[in-house]
Amino acid sequence: MGAFEFVAIDQAGKESKGLIEGDTPKQVRQILRDRHLLPVQVTEVAQKEARRQSTFSLRRGISTADLAILTRQLASLSEAGLPLEEALLAVAQQNEQPRTKSILLGVRSRVMEGHTLADGFGEFPQAFPELYRATVAAGEQSGHLDIVLDRLADYTEARQELRQRITNAMVYPIVLVIMSVAIISFMLATVVPRIVGVFENASGELPALTRGMIATSDFLRDHWLALVVAAGSIIYGLWWLLQKTGPRQKYHRFLLAMPIAGKLTRGINTARFTRTFSILAGSGVPILEALKIAAEVIENLPMRDAVIEATLRVREGAAISKSLAASKLFPPMMIHLIASGETGGKLEEMLTRTANYQEREVDGLIATLLGILQPLLIVLMGAIVMTIVLAILLPIFEMNNLIR
């Protein structure tokens, strides 16, 4: 039995949309007719998602926040002893997002056909990443799916919290920069010409600062469209260039070499890697497979390549800590804690401790940067506004000379 999305017309001629379960599209159409609905379109959820994943889409999966919520709900229902197909149905009915609801019903249909939950998630790879599927598969094989789902819920919530903290921290500086540029551009394009234009007919020479401000204002008014197009072209060109592996590799390596950006990049990626490696190792996923999957959550390419190379060394019998230390890209604290975990048989605990430490360090670094950046932006904006004001006031101070 599968999940199908349908579009039908009722007896009053109104269009009706929804989700329904059935074995075949033909059976679903018959069910709709029995409900006095005229079927217009019937599409299986799994096929629709497969087409969506093979084409361009602005949103191809489930958001991190939605994934964290539904994982916690599944974990709670599983711990309560509810059968898996009933738990999936309850979570789907609880969810308000049509896309997420259809995906969950698609997973449920696969489970009801006799497939495992991991196989059901595998039908929607853009919604459920490899880490998610591998962890669930390990839980099903070990017979402790409820425990694994609970750990996975903790992991997805922690990841969402970290992402939310970083996003929230960047909102204020970005808004401040945008507002500053908008206000200054408005003043230069409209306010300055009207006020300073009064002095342009004077016989005397205007101050250099005023002349420069007038020239800047005229340039913005005459070429604003070209400037917008140029800025958009530069942004697109950089984005296009960074889609290529070579330039992106060099850019990521450059970030690691920067004093502040390097520490922030290293901290964020280390926290992601250790948190992912911890949940995989604790769920019974083999170490080599866990390293391979954990490498995929690292966004920095040199660090990701370092984990892949470390996986090859571990396969040959080397220790995890020594294999990761060879690249010299990971913090020494992480290497020492992993070495301690390997020696004492507490790898999962030490990985979790490393992730917690790195997340706290990232939070502290972001707080420090914001503490410096916010007043710096305010001072910079104030300096530009003061320059504009001086450009307007200087001709007034020299009014007598201009009149002569």
C-alpha positions in Angstrom: 0.0 0.0 0.0 1.4 3.4 -1.0 0.6 7.0 -0.3 -0.9 9.1 -3.1 -1.5 12.8 -3.6 -4.7 13.6 -5.5 -6.5 16.5 -7.1 -10.3 15.9 -7.5 -13.5 17.9 -8.1 -16.5 17.5 -5.9 -20.2 17.6 -7.0 -20.3 21.4 -6.5 -17.4 21.9 -8.9 -14.8 22.8 -6.2 -11.3 21.5 -6.4 -10.2 19.2 -3.6 -6.6 18.2 -2.8 -5.3 15.7 -0.2 -3.5 12.5 0.6 -4.9 9.0 0.4 -3.5 5.5 0.8 -4.0 2.7 -1.8 -2.3 -0.1 -3.6 -2.4 1.4 -7.1 -3.5 4.7 -8.8 -6.5 2.9 -10.2 -7.7 1.8 -6.8 -7.2 5.4 -5.5 -9.3 6.7 -8.3 -12.0 4.3 -7.5 -11.9 5.3 -3.8 -12.3 8.9 -4.9 -15.3 8.0 -7.1 -16.9 6.2 -4.2 -16.6 9.4 -2.2 -18.4 11.3 -5.1 -15.2 13.0 -6.2 -14.0 13.2 -9.8 -10.3 12.4 -9.9 -8.2 14.8 -12.0 -4.7 13.8 -11.0 -3.3 11.0 -8.8 0.4 10.8 -8.1 2.3 8.5 -5.9 4.3 10.4 -3.3 7.5 8.4 -3.8 7.5 9.0 -7.6 6.8 12.7 -7.2 9.7 13.1 -4.7 12.0 11.2 -7.1 11.1 13.6 -9.9 11.6 16.6 -7.7 15.0 15.4 -6.6 16.1 14.9 -10.2 15.1 18.5 -11.1 15.9 21.9 -9.8 13.9 22.9 -6.7 14.4 25.7 -4.2 13.5 23.3 -1.4 14.4 19.7 -2.0 14.1 18.2 1.5 12.8 18.7 5.1 14.2 21.6 7.0 16.5 20.9 10.0 13.9 22.2 12.4 11.1 20.0 11.0 13.4 17.0 11.0 14.3 17.6 14.7 10.6 17.9 15.6 9.4 14.8 13.8 12.4 12.7 15.1 11.5 13.7 18.7 7.9 12.8 18.0 8.8 9.4 16.5 11.1 8.7 19.5 8.4 9.5 22.0 5.8 7.3 20.3 8.3 4.5 19.8 9.2 4.5 23.5 5.5 4.4 24.4 5.3 1.1 22.6 3.2 2.3 19.6 3.6 0.2 16.4 5.9 1.9 13.9 3.2 2.3 11.2 0.8 3.9 13.7 3.6 6.2 15.0 4.4 7.4 11.5 0.7 8.0 10.8 0.3 10.0 14.0 3.3 12.1 13.3 2.1 12.7 9.7 -1.3 13.8 10.9 0.3 16.1 13.5 2.5 17.8 11.0 1.1 20.9 9.3 3.5 21.0 6.4 1.9 19.2 3.4 5.3 18.3 1.9 6.5 16.7 5.2 3.1 14.9 5.7 3.2 13.4 2.2 6.8 12.2 2.8 5.9 10.6 6.1 3.0 8.8 4.6 5.2 7.6 1.8 7.6 6.2 4.4 4.7 4.6 6.2 3.5 2.9 3.0 6.9 1.3 2.6 6.9 0.1 6.2 3.5 -1.5 5.7 4.8 -3.3 2.6 7.3 -5.0 4.8 10.3 -2.8 4.3 12.4 -1.5 7.2 12.1 2.0 8.4 15.6 2.8 7.1 14.5 1.5 3.6 11.5 3.7 3.9 13.6 6.7 4.6 15.9 5.7 1.7 13.0 6.4 -0.7 13.4 10.1 0.2 17.2 10.7 0.4 16.9 14.5 0.1 14.6 14.5 3.2 16.6 12.0 5.3 20.4 12.2 4.9 22.7 9.3 5.0 23.6 9.8 8.6 19.9 9.6 9.5 19.3 6.4 7.5 22.4 4.6 8.7 21.6 5.4 12.4 18.1 4.1 12.0 19.3 1.0 10.3 21.8 0.3 13.1 19.0 0.7 15.6 16.7 -1.7 13.8 19.5 -4.3 13.5 20.3 -4.1 17.2 16.7 -4.2 18.3 16.9 -0.8 20.1 15.2 1.5 17.6 13.5 3.5 20.4 16.9 4.3 22.1 18.5 5.1 18.8 15.6 7.4 17.8 15.9 9.2 21.1 19.7 9.7 20.5 19.0 10.8 17.0 16.4 13.3 18.2 19.0 14.8 20.7 21.4 15.1 17.8 19.0 16.8 15.4 17.9 19.2 18.1 21.5 20.0 19.1 22.4 20.6 15.4 19.3 22.8 14.9 20.2 24.8 18.1 23.8 25.4 16.9 22.6 26.5 13.4 19.9 28.7 15.0 22.5 30.4 17.3 24.8 31.1 14.4 21.9 32.5 12.3 20.5 34.7 15.1 24.0 36.0 15.8 24.4 37.1 12.2 20.9 38.7 11.8 21.7 42.0 13.6 25.0 42.8 11.8 23.5 42.0 8.4 20.4 44.1 9.0 22.6 47.0 10.3 24.9 46.9 7.2 21.9 46.8 4.8 20.2 49.7 6.6 23.4 51.7 6.7 24.0 51.2 2.9 20.4 52.1 2.2 20.3 55.2 4.3 23.7 56.5 3.0 22.7 55.8 -0.6 19.4 57.6 -0.1 21.2 60.7 1.4 23.8 60.8 -1.4 21.2 60.3 -4.2 18.4 62.7 -3.0 19.2 64.8 0.1 22.8 65.9 -0.7 22.1 67.2 -4.2 19.2 69.4 -3.1 21.1 71.0 -0.2 24.5 71.4 -1.7 23.1 72.4 -5.1 22.4 75.8 -3.5 26.1 76.6 -3.4 27.0 75.4 -6.9 26.1 78.8 -8.5 28.4 80.7 -6.1 31.4 82.4 -7.7 33.9 81.0 -5.2 35.3 77.5 -5.2 33.5 74.9 -3.0 35.6 73.0 -0.4 37.2 69.8 -1.7 35.1 67.6 0.6 31.9 69.2 -0.8 33.0 68.8 -4.4 33.8 65.1 -3.8 30.4 64.6 -2.2 28.7 66.2 -5.1 30.7 64.1 -7.6 29.8 60.9 -5.6 26.1 61.9 -5.5 26.0 62.6 -9.3 27.8 59.3 -10.0 25.3 57.3 -7.9 22.3 59.0 -9.6 23.6 58.6 -13.1 25.0 55.0 -12.8 22.9 53.3 -10.1 21.5 50.7 -12.5 25.0 49.8 -13.7 26.2 49.5 -10.1 23.4 47.2 -9.2 24.1 45.0 -12.3 27.8 45.0 -11.6 27.3 44.0 -7.9 24.9 41.3 -8.9 27.3 40.0 -11.6 30.2 39.9 -9.1 28.1 38.0 -6.6 26.9 35.5 -9.2 30.4 35.1 -10.6 31.9 34.4 -7.1 29.0 31.9 -6.4 29.6 30.2 -9.8 33.3 30.0 -9.2 32.9 28.5 -5.7 30.7 25.7 -7.2 33.9 24.3 -8.8 35.9 22.0 -6.6 39.3 23.5 -7.3 38.5 27.2 -6.4 36.3 26.1 -3.5 39.2 24.0 -2.1 41.5 26.9 -2.3 39.0 29.2 -0.7 38.3 26.8 2.2 42.0 26.4 2.8 42.4 30.2 2.8 39.6 30.4 5.4 41.5 28.0 7.6 44.7 30.1 7.4 42.9 33.3 8.5 43.3 34.1 12.2 39.6 34.5 13.3 37.7 33.0 10.3 40.0 29.9 10.5 39.3 29.4 14.2 35.5 29.8 13.7 35.5 27.5 10.6 37.6 24.8 12.4 35.4 25.0 15.5 32.0 24.7 13.7 33.2 21.8 11.5 34.8 20.0 14.4 31.6 20.3 16.4 29.6 18.9 13.6 32.0 16.0 12.9 32.4 14.9 16.5 28.7 15.2 17.3 27.8 13.1 14.2 30.6 10.6 14.9 29.4 10.2 18.4 25.8 9.5 17.6 26.8 7.0 14.9 29.3 5.2 17.1 26.9 5.0 20.0 24.2 3.6 17.7 26.2 0.6 16.7 27.3 1.8 13.2 30.8 0.3 12.3 33.6 2.8 12.9 34.7 2.9 9.3 31.2 3.5 8.1 30.7 6.1 10.9 33.8 8.0 9.8 32.7 8.0 6.2 29.2 9.3 7.0 30.5 11.9 9.6 32.9 13.3 6.9 29.9 14.3 4.8 28.7 16.8 7.4 31.9 18.7 7.2 31.5 21.7 4.9 35.2 22.6 4.7 36.7 20.6 1.9 40.3 20.2 3.3 38.9 19.0 6.7 36.6 16.6 4.9 39.4 15.2 2.8 41.5 14.8 6.0 38.7 12.6 7.5 38.5 10.6 4.4 42.3 10.0 4.4 42.1 9.2 8.1 39.4 6.6 7.3 41.9 4.8 5.0 44.6 4.8 7.7 42.1 3.4 10.2 41.1 0.7 7.8 44.8 -0.3 7.7 44.9 -0.6 11.5 46.0 2.9 12.6 44.4 4.6 15.6 41.6 7.2 14.9 43.3 9.9 16.9 46.7 9.5 15.2 45.0 9.3 11.8 43.1 12.6 12.3 46.2 14.3 13.8 48.2 13.7 10.7 46.4 16.5 8.8 47.0 19.0 11.6 43.7 20.6 10.7 41.7 19.6 13.8 42.1 21.2 17.3 44.6 19.4 19.6 41.9 19.2 22.3 39.8 16.9 20.0 42.8 14.7 19.2 43.7 14.2 22.9 40.1 13.5 23.9 39.6 10.9 21.1 42.9 9.3 22.0 41.7 9.1 25.6 38.4 7.6 24.5 40.2 5.0 22.4 42.4 4.0 25.3 39.7 3.9 28.0 37.0 2.4 25.8 34.8 5.6 26.1 35.0 6.9 22.5 31.4 8.0 22.3 31.6 9.9 25.6 34.8 11.7 24.6 33.4 12.6 21.2 30.3 14.0 22.9 32.5 16.0 25.3 34.5 17.3 22.3 31.4 18.4 20.5 30.1 20.2 23.6 33.5 21.9 24.1 33.7 23.1 20.5 30.1 24.4 20.5 30.8 26.4 23.7 34.0 27.8 22.1 32.1 28.7 18.9 29.4 30.5 20.9 32.0 32.4 22.8 33.9 33.4 19.7 30.7 34.5 17.9 29.7 36.6 21.0 33.1 38.2 21.1 33.0 39.0 17.4 29.6 40.5 17.7 30.7 42.5 20.7 33.4 44.1 18.5 31.5 44.2 15.1 28.3 45.9 16.2 29.9 49.0 17.7 32.4 49.1 14.9 29.6 49.2 12.3 27.8 51.9 14.3 31.0 54.0 14.4 31.6 53.5 10.7 28.1 54.5 9.8 28.4 57.6 12.1 31.7 58.6 10.5 30.1 58.4 7.0 27.1 60.5 8.1 29.4 63.0 9.8 31.4 63.3 6.5 28.2 64.0 4.6 27.1 66.6 7.2 30.5 68.3 7.1 30.3 68.4 3.3 27.0 70.3 3.7 28.2 72.6 6.5 31.6 73.6 5.1 30.1 75.9 2.3 27.9 77.5 5.0 31.0 78.3 7.1 32.7 79.8 4.1 29.6 81.7 2.9 31.2 85.1 3.1 34.1 84.0 0.9 31.7 82.5 -1.6 29.6 85.6 -1.8 32.7 87.8 -2.4 
